[in-house]
Every structure is written in structure tokens, then in C-alpha cells.
């Protein structure tokens, strides 16, 4: 019996070969994209290898507002950051200009800005027992006021003075002064609650406005951070206040 080769046989073989080639190139392209993404992540981490975020369920939530005036507002990330060299934990704070003119302020030390006053573990997003000593909310003395007014017009005289235009924000990291990352990772509680305190003297070059926390609202300055607490790399940096 003679075998007759179908007339479409070469075309079928060619189509199958083309499909295999296309699949091969598609896999190569996917591999190439994965290598690029991996290289980008490695470079970002290498640029800042000492700081990592303590990241958990709160990572997708917006920063918590802890204070507001007619000129500015203060918000805090719902996560912490870790300096792996020293084991120090940091809060990440944002100061935003919400008015229609530039504002200035000094950040020489932690007493001039908002800072973590205490932290506690809790199964609820708010403290059940409040046992806290807070700083007073007094305005600066006359000498300090005059210094702020002067520096607003000549900010180059001191590099610890910040001027924010309308709609802009300034961020900084400030340490907790306590807390062991390894213990937080093992915590069985649902939340770590970071409690902020402080006040700030703002100026427009003509007057001084105080950015004070509400003395009658203890919950406003609580920043609940949901468990679990993890340590992925942090890919950005900002000013650090200790």
C-alpha cells in the first residue's frame, strides 16, 4: 500500500513551528522583564540599605492626622521604620501647608516638632488605659518669635529652617527612644498604638501661629498600627530627628 502525504502537511508543520517560536520568544520576554524588575529593586535597596519599614496590615491605610490648624496639618504613617545598624525605631511624620501662603518653621530638635511620646500594645485601635505625661502647649518666648520672623525672610541664615509653599509638605523621621523590633514581631496583640505629642510655632513672616494638639482629645494623637509587623525594605529617605 502506498502512503499518500496530505497536501497540507508542510503548512501544518510550519504553523506548529511558528507557534513554538512565538512561545519561546514570549517566555524570553517575560524573563527579561523579571530580570529588569529584580535589578531595579536591588538598586533601590542598595541606595538605602540601613533603613527598613516595619510593615503590616496598616501599610495600605493613609497616614493618621494628629493635629491641624488653619495653616498646616500633621499626619503620621501607620507603620514604623527600623535602622538596622542601630536597632532604632522611627516614626514618619508629614507636615503639610494647607493655607494660601508660604509658612516657615524650625526643626532644630524634637522639642520643635511632633514626636512619639509613648507606644503601647492593644487589641483595640485605641488605648483602654491612658497613663501619659504630656508637654505643655505654651508658645515660644519673644526672642524665639523674633528669630522665626527674621529667618522667614532670610532662610539661608540657618539650614534648620523650612519654608513650605501652599500645597507642599515636609517629612521627617523621628525616633521612638524605646521599643525592640524583635519583641514587636512576636507580639500577640492586634495593634501597636503610637501616641504623638508636641507643638510647632509657624510663621508667615508677619505673625506666629501655634500648631497645637487638642488638649481635650487624647484619641486624636493615637496612631494605630495593625499587626502583623514585618520588615520589607524602605525605598526612600527623609530628614532624621533624634
DRENMARLUM-49828 format. One record per residue (C-alpha): residue in three letters; x, y, z; residue number from 1. Coordinates in nm, 2 decimals. Each point is the difference from the previous one (the first is absolute). Layout:
<lumtis>
@residuo ALA&x X&y Y&z Z&num NUM
...
</lumtis>
This chain:
<lumtis>
@residuo UNK&x 0.00&y 0.00&z 0.00&num 1
@residuo UNK&x 0.14&y 0.34&z -0.09&num 2
@residuo UNK&x -0.02&y 0.28&z 0.26&num 3
@residuo UNK&x -0.12&y 0.32&z -0.15&num 4
@residuo UNK&x 0.12&y 0.31&z 0.19&num 5
@residuo UNK&x -0.28&y 0.26&z 0.05&num 6
@residuo UNK&x 0.04&y 0.31&z -0.21&num 7
@residuo UNK&x -0.02&y 0.22&z 0.32&num 8
@residuo UNK&x 0.27&y -0.18&z 0.19&num 9
@residuo UNK&x 0.29&y 0.26&z -0.05&num 10
@residuo UNK&x -0.24&y 0.29&z 0.10&num 11
@residuo UNK&x -0.10&y -0.18&z 0.32&num 12
@residuo UNK&x 0.36&y -0.07&z 0.10&num 13
@residuo UNK&x 0.09&y 0.37&z -0.08&num 14
@residuo UNK&x -0.29&y 0.13&z 0.21&num 15
@residuo UNK&x 0.09&y -0.22&z 0.30&num 16
@residuo UNK&x 0.36&y 0.12&z -0.03&num 17
@residuo UNK&x -0.11&y 0.36&z 0.00&num 18
@residuo UNK&x -0.21&y -0.05&z 0.31&num 19
@residuo UNK&x 0.30&y -0.15&z 0.18&num 20
@residuo UNK&x 0.23&y 0.28&z -0.10&num 21
@residuo UNK&x -0.26&y 0.26&z 0.11&num 22
@residuo UNK&x -0.04&y -0.17&z 0.34&num 23
@residuo UNK&x 0.38&y -0.01&z 0.04&num 24
@residuo UNK&x 0.03&y 0.37&z -0.07&num 25
@residuo UNK&x -0.29&y 0.08&z 0.24&num 26
@residuo UNK&x 0.17&y -0.20&z 0.28&num 27
@residuo UNK&x 0.33&y 0.18&z -0.07&num 28
@residuo UNK&x -0.17&y 0.34&z 0.02&num 29
@residuo UNK&x -0.17&y -0.09&z 0.33&num 30
@residuo UNK&x 0.34&y -0.11&z 0.14&num 31
@residuo UNK&x 0.16&y 0.32&z -0.12&num 32
@residuo UNK&x -0.27&y 0.22&z 0.17&num 33
@residuo UNK&x 0.04&y -0.20&z 0.33&num 34
@residuo UNK&x 0.38&y 0.06&z -0.01&num 35
@residuo UNK&x -0.05&y 0.37&z -0.06&num 36
@residuo UNK&x -0.25&y 0.03&z 0.30&num 37
@residuo UNK&x 0.24&y -0.20&z 0.22&num 38
@residuo UNK&x 0.29&y 0.22&z -0.09&num 39
@residuo UNK&x -0.20&y 0.32&z 0.07&num 40
@residuo UNK&x -0.11&y -0.13&z 0.34&num 41
@residuo UNK&x 0.36&y -0.10&z 0.08&num 42
@residuo UNK&x 0.13&y 0.35&z -0.09&num 43
@residuo UNK&x -0.27&y 0.17&z 0.20&num 44
@residuo UNK&x 0.09&y -0.21&z 0.31&num 45
@residuo UNK&x 0.37&y 0.06&z -0.05&num 46
@residuo UNK&x -0.05&y 0.37&z 0.00&num 47
@residuo UNK&x -0.13&y -0.01&z 0.35&num 48
@residuo UNK&x 0.10&y -0.33&z 0.17&num 49
@residuo UNK&x -0.03&y 0.11&z 0.37&num 50
@residuo UNK&x -0.37&y 0.09&z 0.02&num 51
@residuo UNK&x -0.29&y -0.24&z -0.04&num 52
@residuo UNK&x -0.37&y 0.04&z 0.06&num 53
@residuo UNK&x -0.18&y -0.18&z 0.28&num 54
@residuo UNK&x -0.29&y -0.08&z -0.23&num 55
@residuo UNK&x -0.33&y -0.19&z 0.06&num 56
@residuo UNK&x -0.37&y 0.02&z -0.05&num 57
@residuo UNK&x 0.00&y 0.38&z 0.04&num 58
@residuo UNK&x 0.23&y 0.05&z -0.30&num 59
@residuo UNK&x -0.29&y 0.06&z -0.24&num 60
@residuo UNK&x -0.17&y 0.26&z 0.23&num 61
@residuo UNK&x 0.06&y 0.37&z -0.03&num 62
@residuo UNK&x 0.21&y 0.19&z 0.26&num 63
@residuo UNK&x -0.19&y 0.09&z 0.32&num 64
@residuo UNK&x -0.07&y 0.37&z 0.06&num 65
@residuo UNK&x 0.11&y 0.10&z 0.35&num 66
@residuo UNK&x -0.02&y 0.38&z -0.01&num 67
@residuo UNK&x -0.14&y 0.28&z -0.21&num 68
@residuo UNK&x -0.01&y 0.38&z -0.01&num 69
@residuo UNK&x -0.12&y 0.25&z -0.27&num 70
@residuo UNK&x 0.36&y 0.00&z -0.14&num 71
@residuo UNK&x 0.12&y -0.36&z 0.03&num 72
@residuo UNK&x -0.08&y -0.36&z 0.09&num 73
@residuo UNK&x 0.22&y -0.28&z 0.14&num 74
@residuo UNK&x -0.05&y -0.36&z -0.10&num 75
@residuo UNK&x 0.20&y -0.31&z 0.09&num 76
@residuo UNK&x 0.05&y -0.33&z -0.19&num 77
@residuo UNK&x -0.18&y -0.30&z 0.14&num 78
@residuo UNK&x 0.32&y -0.20&z 0.01&num 79
@residuo UNK&x 0.35&y 0.04&z 0.15&num 80
@residuo UNK&x 0.35&y 0.00&z -0.14&num 81
@residuo UNK&x 0.31&y -0.18&z 0.11&num 82
@residuo UNK&x 0.36&y 0.10&z -0.02&num 83
@residuo UNK&x 0.16&y -0.35&z -0.02&num 84
@residuo UNK&x 0.34&y 0.13&z 0.10&num 85
@residuo UNK&x -0.11&y 0.14&z 0.33&num 86
@residuo UNK&x -0.33&y -0.19&z 0.06&num 87
@residuo UNK&x -0.18&y 0.34&z 0.05&num 88
@residuo UNK&x -0.36&y 0.03&z -0.10&num 89
@residuo UNK&x -0.13&y 0.32&z -0.17&num 90
@residuo UNK&x -0.34&y 0.16&z -0.07&num 91
@residuo UNK&x -0.05&y 0.17&z -0.33&num 92
@residuo UNK&x -0.17&y 0.34&z 0.03&num 93
@residuo UNK&x -0.15&y 0.23&z -0.27&num 94
@residuo UNK&x -0.06&y 0.38&z 0.04&num 95
@residuo UNK&x -0.22&y 0.14&z -0.28&num 96
@residuo UNK&x -0.07&y 0.37&z -0.08&num 97
@residuo UNK&x -0.38&y 0.02&z -0.04&num 98
@residuo UNK&x -0.02&y 0.38&z -0.03&num 99
@residuo UNK&x 0.04&y 0.24&z -0.29&num 100
@residuo UNK&x 0.34&y 0.15&z 0.10&num 101
@residuo UNK&x 0.35&y -0.13&z 0.09&num 102
@residuo UNK&x 0.07&y -0.10&z 0.36&num 103
@residuo UNK&x 0.33&y -0.06&z 0.18&num 104
@residuo UNK&x 0.11&y -0.20&z 0.30&num 105
@residuo UNK&x 0.31&y -0.12&z 0.18&num 106
@residuo UNK&x 0.09&y -0.36&z 0.06&num 107
@residuo UNK&x 0.32&y 0.04&z 0.20&num 108
@residuo UNK&x -0.10&y -0.28&z 0.24&num 109
@residuo UNK&x -0.30&y -0.23&z 0.10&num 110
@residuo UNK&x -0.14&y 0.27&z 0.23&num 111
@residuo UNK&x -0.08&y 0.21&z -0.30&num 112
@residuo UNK&x -0.20&y -0.26&z -0.18&num 113
@residuo UNK&x -0.25&y -0.28&z 0.06&num 114
@residuo UNK&x 0.16&y -0.32&z 0.14&num 115
@residuo UNK&x -0.10&y -0.34&z 0.14&num 116
@residuo UNK&x -0.07&y 0.04&z 0.37&num 117
@residuo UNK&x -0.08&y -0.36&z 0.08&num 118
@residuo UNK&x -0.12&y -0.32&z -0.16&num 119
@residuo UNK&x -0.20&y -0.30&z 0.13&num 120
@residuo UNK&x -0.14&y -0.33&z -0.12&num 121
@residuo UNK&x -0.38&y -0.04&z -0.02&num 122
@residuo UNK&x -0.27&y -0.23&z -0.14&num 123
@residuo UNK&x -0.20&y 0.31&z -0.09&num 124
@residuo UNK&x 0.10&y 0.30&z -0.23&num 125
@residuo UNK&x -0.01&y 0.23&z 0.30&num 126
@residuo UNK&x 0.16&y -0.01&z 0.35&num 127
@residuo UNK&x -0.22&y -0.15&z 0.27&num 128
@residuo UNK&x 0.21&y 0.15&z 0.28&num 129
@residuo UNK&x 0.16&y 0.35&z -0.05&num 130
@residuo UNK&x 0.30&y 0.06&z 0.23&num 131
@residuo UNK&x 0.20&y 0.27&z -0.17&num 132
@residuo UNK&x 0.19&y 0.32&z 0.09&num 133
@residuo UNK&x -0.02&y 0.26&z -0.28&num 134
@residuo UNK&x 0.20&y 0.31&z -0.06&num 135
@residuo UNK&x -0.17&y 0.34&z 0.04&num 136
@residuo UNK&x -0.13&y 0.19&z -0.31&num 137
@residuo UNK&x 0.16&y 0.33&z 0.09&num 138
@residuo UNK&x 0.10&y 0.24&z -0.29&num 139
@residuo UNK&x 0.37&y 0.08&z -0.04&num 140
@residuo UNK&x 0.15&y 0.30&z 0.18&num 141
@residuo UNK&x 0.05&y 0.34&z -0.17&num 142
@residuo UNK&x 0.36&y -0.07&z -0.10&num 143
@residuo UNK&x -0.10&y -0.32&z -0.18&num 144
@residuo UNK&x -0.29&y 0.17&z -0.17&num 145
@residuo UNK&x 0.22&y 0.28&z -0.13&num 146
@residuo UNK&x 0.25&y -0.26&z -0.12&num 147
@residuo UNK&x -0.27&y -0.18&z -0.20&num 148
@residuo UNK&x -0.13&y 0.32&z -0.16&num 149
@residuo UNK&x 0.35&y 0.10&z -0.10&num 150
@residuo UNK&x 0.09&y -0.34&z -0.14&num 151
@residuo UNK&x -0.31&y -0.01&z -0.21&num 152
@residuo UNK&x 0.14&y 0.29&z -0.20&num 153
@residuo UNK&x 0.36&y -0.14&z 0.00&num 154
@residuo UNK&x -0.03&y -0.38&z 0.01&num 155
@residuo UNK&x 0.35&y -0.05&z -0.12&num 156
@residuo UNK&x 0.13&y 0.12&z 0.33&num 157
@residuo UNK&x -0.08&y -0.34&z 0.16&num 158
@residuo UNK&x -0.04&y -0.34&z -0.17&num 159
@residuo UNK&x -0.24&y -0.12&z 0.28&num 160
@residuo UNK&x -0.27&y 0.24&z -0.12&num 161
@residuo UNK&x -0.27&y -0.13&z -0.25&num 162
@residuo UNK&x -0.22&y 0.21&z -0.23&num 163
@residuo UNK&x -0.30&y -0.18&z -0.15&num 164
@residuo UNK&x -0.20&y 0.14&z -0.29&num 165
@residuo UNK&x -0.37&y -0.05&z -0.02&num 166
@residuo UNK&x -0.09&y -0.36&z -0.07&num 167
@residuo UNK&x 0.35&y -0.13&z 0.08&num 168
@residuo UNK&x 0.10&y -0.23&z 0.29&num 169
@residuo UNK&x 0.32&y -0.08&z 0.20&num 170
@residuo UNK&x 0.07&y -0.34&z 0.14&num 171
@residuo UNK&x 0.24&y -0.12&z 0.27&num 172
@residuo UNK&x 0.08&y -0.31&z 0.20&num 173
@residuo UNK&x 0.02&y 0.02&z 0.37&num 174
@residuo UNK&x 0.11&y -0.27&z 0.24&num 175
@residuo UNK&x -0.22&y -0.17&z 0.27&num 176
@residuo UNK&x 0.28&y -0.01&z 0.26&num 177
@residuo UNK&x -0.12&y -0.35&z 0.09&num 178
@residuo UNK&x -0.14&y -0.32&z -0.14&num 179
@residuo UNK&x 0.16&y -0.32&z -0.11&num 180
@residuo UNK&x -0.09&y -0.11&z -0.36&num 181
@residuo UNK&x 0.05&y -0.37&z 0.08&num 182
@residuo UNK&x -0.26&y 0.02&z 0.28&num 183
@residuo UNK&x -0.25&y 0.19&z -0.22&num 184
@residuo UNK&x 0.03&y -0.28&z -0.25&num 185
@residuo UNK&x -0.10&y -0.25&z 0.26&num 186
@residuo UNK&x -0.28&y 0.20&z 0.15&num 187
@residuo UNK&x -0.34&y -0.17&z 0.03&num 188
@residuo UNK&x -0.20&y 0.32&z 0.00&num 189
@residuo UNK&x -0.20&y 0.13&z -0.29&num 190
@residuo UNK&x 0.14&y 0.35&z 0.00&num 191
@residuo UNK&x 0.31&y 0.20&z 0.09&num 192
@residuo UNK&x -0.12&y 0.35&z 0.10&num 193
@residuo UNK&x 0.24&y 0.29&z -0.05&num 194
@residuo UNK&x -0.09&y 0.31&z 0.20&num 195
@residuo UNK&x 0.12&y 0.34&z -0.14&num 196
@residuo UNK&x 0.06&y 0.32&z 0.19&num 197
@residuo UNK&x 0.16&y 0.34&z -0.06&num 198
@residuo UNK&x -0.09&y 0.34&z -0.15&num 199
@residuo UNK&x 0.16&y 0.22&z -0.26&num 200
@residuo UNK&x 0.04&y 0.37&z -0.05&num 201
@residuo UNK&x -0.08&y 0.10&z -0.36&num 202
@residuo UNK&x 0.06&y 0.34&z -0.16&num 203
@residuo UNK&x -0.10&y 0.18&z -0.32&num 204
@residuo UNK&x 0.27&y 0.27&z 0.06&num 205
@residuo UNK&x -0.26&y 0.23&z 0.17&num 206
@residuo UNK&x -0.16&y -0.20&z 0.28&num 207
@residuo UNK&x 0.04&y -0.32&z 0.19&num 208
@residuo UNK&x -0.26&y -0.28&z 0.01&num 209
@residuo UNK&x 0.02&y -0.29&z 0.23&num 210
@residuo UNK&x -0.06&y -0.35&z -0.13&num 211
@residuo UNK&x -0.13&y -0.16&z 0.32&num 212
@residuo UNK&x -0.15&y -0.34&z 0.07&num 213
@residuo UNK&x -0.35&y 0.00&z 0.15&num 214
@residuo UNK&x 0.05&y -0.03&z 0.38&num 215
@residuo UNK&x -0.35&y -0.15&z 0.04&num 216
@residuo UNK&x 0.03&y -0.27&z -0.27&num 217
@residuo UNK&x 0.24&y -0.27&z 0.11&num 218
@residuo UNK&x -0.11&y -0.23&z -0.29&num 219
@residuo UNK&x 0.09&y 0.25&z -0.27&num 220
@residuo UNK&x 0.37&y -0.05&z 0.04&num 221
@residuo UNK&x -0.02&y -0.38&z 0.02&num 222
@residuo UNK&x 0.13&y -0.18&z -0.31&num 223
@residuo UNK&x -0.11&y -0.36&z -0.01&num 224
@residuo UNK&x 0.23&y -0.24&z -0.19&num 225
@residuo UNK&x -0.16&y -0.34&z -0.09&num 226
@residuo UNK&x 0.18&y -0.33&z 0.05&num 227
@residuo UNK&x 0.18&y -0.19&z -0.15&num 228
@residuo UNK&x 0.32&y 0.20&z 0.01&num 229
@residuo UNK&x 0.25&y -0.08&z -0.28&num 230
@residuo UNK&x 0.33&y 0.14&z -0.12&num 231
@residuo UNK&x 0.00&y 0.07&z -0.38&num 232
@residuo UNK&x 0.26&y 0.25&z -0.14&num 233
@residuo UNK&x -0.07&y 0.37&z 0.01&num 234
@residuo UNK&x 0.07&y 0.16&z -0.34&num 235
@residuo UNK&x 0.01&y 0.37&z 0.10&num 236
@residuo UNK&x 0.16&y 0.22&z 0.27&num 237
@residuo UNK&x -0.07&y 0.33&z 0.17&num 238
@residuo UNK&x 0.13&y 0.22&z 0.27&num 239
@residuo UNK&x 0.08&y -0.18&z 0.33&num 240
@residuo UNK&x -0.06&y 0.16&z 0.34&num 241
@residuo UNK&x 0.13&y -0.17&z 0.31&num 242
</lumtis>
